[in-house]
Amino acid sequence: MNVFATPGEVFEEVKASRPCTANWLVPVLLACLVGVIYTSVIFSQETVLRQVREAREKAVRKQLESKKVPKEQMEQAIAMAEKFSSPTLLKILGSAGAAAGSFGWLFFLALMIWLLGRYVLKADFPYLKAAEVCGLAGMIGVVGGIISMLLVVVTGNMFVTPGPALLLREFDPANKTHLLLAMLNVMTIWYIGVLAIGLSRLSGASVSRSALLLVVPWVSFRVALIFSGLGGQGM
């Protein structure tokens, strides 16, 4: 739990100690648990279910209109899409996705941290040490998931994030300005900051340089998603 208050000291201890599976396994299991709870709660909200149905219907219409599909077939396709928007199915798929995504993201991010450390910062540390750092930093994400869940319940908007987006009277996932504001998620910024400290401790590089190596690709990826029209799907 010290990763919230003194992450530098935690990561120094991780670097100096023997490999410890619990350092990445416990946080990722907590992330899975919060992900399942998050999915169950938000897909029990009628406002969220309506947003999902509307977004799916809009996507189906747009795709079929571009192919000039007859109206009757379009309505059938929309009706079929609605069947896949049932609360039960959304909860099952969402829970499975949360569990798989938690493990997949941990190992992918650890790989990125290890590659940056080894080939950019010219440091030598084991891949599993990167996994421990990413797992412990993931505790920020666990808290962020709980906060996001509460915000969705209070606002009724599944796209809302803790940050400037809360100042908007009505969040529009099709509005690029709104998506850019949602990108400034306080918990995500905190998470990246803690990861930067972890990379710094493992590699011996400065925190500022480590942060730059993480922030630039993250911002580039997020902005690219938003302006490609996929920003609302990666919230």
C-alpha positions as CSV (number, residue, x, y, z in Angstrom):
1,M,0.0,0.0,0.0
2,N,3.0,2.3,0.3
3,V,3.0,2.7,-3.4
4,F,0.3,5.4,-2.9
5,A,2.5,7.5,-0.6
6,T,6.1,6.7,-1.2
7,P,6.4,4.8,-4.5
8,G,10.1,5.7,-4.8
9,E,11.0,3.7,-1.7
10,V,8.8,0.8,-2.7
11,F,10.5,0.5,-6.1
12,E,13.9,0.8,-4.5
13,E,13.0,-2.2,-2.3
14,V,11.7,-4.1,-5.3
15,K,14.9,-3.5,-7.2
16,A,17.1,-4.6,-4.3
17,S,15.1,-7.7,-3.2
18,R,14.6,-11.1,-4.7
19,P,11.8,-11.6,-7.3
20,C,8.4,-11.7,-5.6
21,T,5.4,-13.0,-7.5
22,A,3.0,-11.5,-5.1
23,N,4.1,-8.0,-6.1
24,W,2.4,-8.4,-9.5
25,L,-0.1,-11.2,-8.8
26,V,-2.0,-9.6,-5.9
27,P,-2.5,-6.2,-7.6
28,V,-3.7,-7.9,-10.9
29,L,-6.1,-10.1,-9.0
30,L,-7.5,-7.0,-7.2
31,A,-7.8,-5.3,-10.6
32,C,-9.8,-8.3,-11.9
33,L,-12.1,-8.2,-8.9
34,V,-12.7,-4.5,-9.3
35,G,-13.2,-5.0,-13.0
36,V,-15.9,-7.6,-12.5
37,I,-17.6,-5.4,-9.8
38,Y,-17.4,-2.4,-12.1
39,T,-18.9,-4.3,-15.0
40,S,-21.8,-5.7,-12.9
41,V,-22.6,-2.3,-11.4
42,I,-22.5,-0.1,-14.5
43,F,-24.4,-2.6,-16.6
44,S,-27.2,-2.5,-14.0
45,Q,-27.7,1.2,-14.7
46,E,-30.5,1.8,-17.2
47,T,-28.9,5.1,-18.4
48,V,-25.7,3.2,-19.3
49,L,-27.6,0.4,-21.0
50,R,-29.4,3.0,-23.1
51,Q,-26.1,4.6,-24.1
52,V,-24.7,1.2,-25.1
53,R,-27.8,0.4,-27.2
54,E,-27.7,3.9,-28.9
55,A,-24.0,3.7,-29.6
56,R,-24.3,0.2,-31.1
57,E,-27.4,1.1,-33.2
58,K,-25.6,4.2,-34.5
59,A,-22.5,2.1,-35.4
60,V,-24.6,-0.5,-37.2
61,R,-26.6,2.1,-39.1
62,K,-23.5,3.9,-40.2
63,Q,-21.8,0.7,-41.4
64,L,-24.9,-0.6,-43.3
65,E,-25.7,2.8,-44.8
66,S,-22.2,2.9,-46.3
67,K,-22.9,-0.5,-47.9
68,K,-26.4,0.7,-49.1
69,V,-28.2,-2.2,-47.4
70,P,-32.0,-2.2,-47.8
71,K,-33.9,-0.7,-44.9
72,E,-35.6,-4.0,-44.0
73,Q,-32.2,-5.8,-43.6
74,M,-30.9,-2.9,-41.6
75,E,-33.7,-3.1,-39.1
76,Q,-33.1,-6.9,-38.8
77,A,-29.4,-6.2,-38.1
78,I,-30.2,-3.6,-35.5
79,A,-32.6,-6.0,-33.8
80,M,-29.9,-8.6,-33.7
81,A,-27.4,-6.1,-32.3
82,E,-29.9,-5.3,-29.5
83,K,-29.9,-9.0,-28.5
84,F,-26.2,-8.7,-27.9
85,S,-26.8,-5.7,-25.7
86,S,-28.7,-7.5,-22.9
87,P,-27.5,-6.7,-19.4
88,T,-26.7,-10.3,-18.6
89,L,-24.5,-10.8,-21.7
90,L,-22.8,-7.4,-21.2
91,K,-21.9,-8.3,-17.7
92,I,-20.6,-11.7,-18.7
93,L,-18.5,-10.4,-21.6
94,G,-17.4,-7.3,-19.6
95,S,-16.3,-9.4,-16.6
96,A,-14.4,-11.9,-18.8
97,G,-12.8,-8.9,-20.7
98,A,-11.8,-7.2,-17.4
99,A,-10.1,-10.4,-16.1
100,A,-8.3,-11.1,-19.4
101,G,-7.5,-7.5,-19.9
102,S,-6.0,-7.1,-16.5
103,F,-3.4,-9.9,-17.0
104,G,-2.8,-9.0,-20.7
105,W,-2.2,-5.3,-19.9
106,L,0.2,-6.1,-17.0
107,F,2.4,-8.3,-19.1
108,F,2.3,-6.0,-22.2
109,L,3.1,-2.9,-20.1
110,A,5.9,-4.8,-18.3
111,L,7.3,-5.7,-21.7
112,M,7.2,-2.0,-22.7
113,I,8.9,-0.9,-19.5
114,W,11.6,-3.6,-19.9
115,L,12.3,-2.7,-23.6
116,L,12.5,1.0,-22.7
117,G,14.9,0.3,-19.8
118,R,17.1,-2.1,-21.8
119,Y,17.3,-0.5,-25.2
120,V,16.6,3.2,-24.6
121,L,17.9,3.8,-21.1
122,K,20.6,1.1,-21.5
123,A,19.8,-0.5,-18.1
124,D,19.9,-4.2,-17.2
125,F,17.1,-5.5,-15.1
126,P,14.9,-8.7,-15.4
127,Y,11.6,-8.6,-17.1
128,L,9.9,-9.9,-13.9
129,K,11.2,-6.8,-12.0
130,A,9.3,-4.7,-14.6
131,A,6.2,-6.8,-14.0
132,E,6.5,-6.2,-10.2
133,V,6.7,-2.4,-10.8
134,C,3.8,-2.5,-13.2
135,G,1.7,-4.6,-10.8
136,L,2.4,-2.4,-7.8
137,A,1.7,0.8,-9.9
138,G,-1.6,-0.9,-11.0
139,M,-2.9,-0.3,-7.4
140,I,-3.5,3.2,-8.7
141,G,-5.7,1.7,-11.4
142,V,-7.6,-0.3,-8.8
143,V,-8.5,2.8,-6.9
144,G,-9.2,4.6,-10.2
145,G,-11.7,1.8,-11.2
146,I,-13.6,2.3,-8.0
147,I,-13.8,6.0,-8.4
148,S,-14.8,5.7,-12.1
149,M,-17.6,3.2,-11.1
150,L,-19.0,5.7,-8.5
151,L,-18.8,8.5,-11.1
152,V,-20.8,6.5,-13.6
153,V,-23.4,5.6,-11.0
154,V,-23.8,9.3,-9.9
155,T,-23.7,10.9,-13.4
156,G,-25.3,8.1,-15.4
157,N,-22.6,8.5,-18.1
158,M,-20.3,5.6,-18.8
159,F,-17.7,7.9,-20.5
160,V,-17.1,10.3,-17.5
161,T,-13.6,10.4,-16.0
162,P,-12.2,12.1,-12.9
163,G,-10.8,15.3,-14.3
164,P,-11.8,18.3,-16.4
165,A,-14.6,16.3,-18.1
166,L,-16.6,16.5,-14.8
167,L,-17.0,20.3,-15.5
168,L,-19.0,19.6,-18.7
169,R,-22.8,19.9,-18.3
170,E,-23.4,17.0,-20.7
171,F,-20.6,14.8,-22.0
172,D,-20.8,13.9,-25.7
173,P,-18.6,10.9,-26.7
174,A,-18.8,12.1,-30.3
175,N,-17.3,15.5,-29.4
176,K,-13.5,15.5,-29.8
177,T,-13.0,18.4,-27.3
178,H,-14.9,16.4,-24.7
179,L,-12.8,13.4,-25.4
180,L,-9.6,15.4,-25.1
181,L,-10.8,16.7,-21.7
182,A,-11.7,13.1,-20.6
183,M,-8.2,12.1,-21.6
184,L,-6.9,14.3,-18.7
185,N,-7.9,11.6,-16.2
186,V,-6.4,12.5,-12.8
187,M,-6.0,8.8,-11.9
188,T,-4.3,8.0,-15.3
189,I,-1.9,10.9,-14.8
190,W,-1.1,9.7,-11.3
191,Y,-0.6,6.1,-12.7
192,I,1.8,7.2,-15.4
193,G,3.7,9.3,-12.8
194,V,4.1,6.3,-10.5
195,L,5.2,4.1,-13.5
196,A,7.8,6.7,-14.4
197,I,9.2,6.6,-10.9
198,G,9.4,2.8,-11.1
199,L,11.2,2.9,-14.5
200,S,13.5,5.5,-13.0
201,R,14.4,3.4,-10.0
202,L,15.0,0.2,-12.1
203,S,17.1,2.0,-14.8
204,G,18.9,4.6,-12.8
205,A,17.6,7.3,-15.2
206,S,16.0,10.6,-14.0
207,V,12.2,10.6,-13.3
208,S,11.7,13.4,-15.8
209,R,13.3,11.4,-18.7
210,S,11.4,8.2,-17.7
211,A,8.2,10.2,-17.6
212,L,8.8,11.6,-21.0
213,L,9.3,8.1,-22.5
214,L,5.9,7.1,-21.1
215,V,3.9,10.3,-21.6
216,V,4.8,10.9,-25.3
217,P,3.6,7.5,-26.7
218,W,0.5,7.6,-24.4
219,V,-0.6,11.1,-25.5
220,S,0.2,10.2,-29.2
221,F,-1.9,7.1,-29.0
222,R,-4.8,8.7,-27.2
223,V,-4.9,11.7,-29.6
224,A,-4.7,9.4,-32.6
225,L,-7.6,7.4,-31.3
226,I,-9.7,10.5,-30.8
227,F,-9.1,12.0,-34.2
228,S,-9.6,8.7,-35.9
229,G,-13.1,8.5,-34.5
230,L,-12.3,5.7,-32.1
231,G,-11.7,7.8,-29.0
232,G,-15.0,7.0,-27.3
233,Q,-14.2,3.3,-27.4
234,G,-11.0,3.5,-25.5
235,M,-12.1,5.4,-22.5
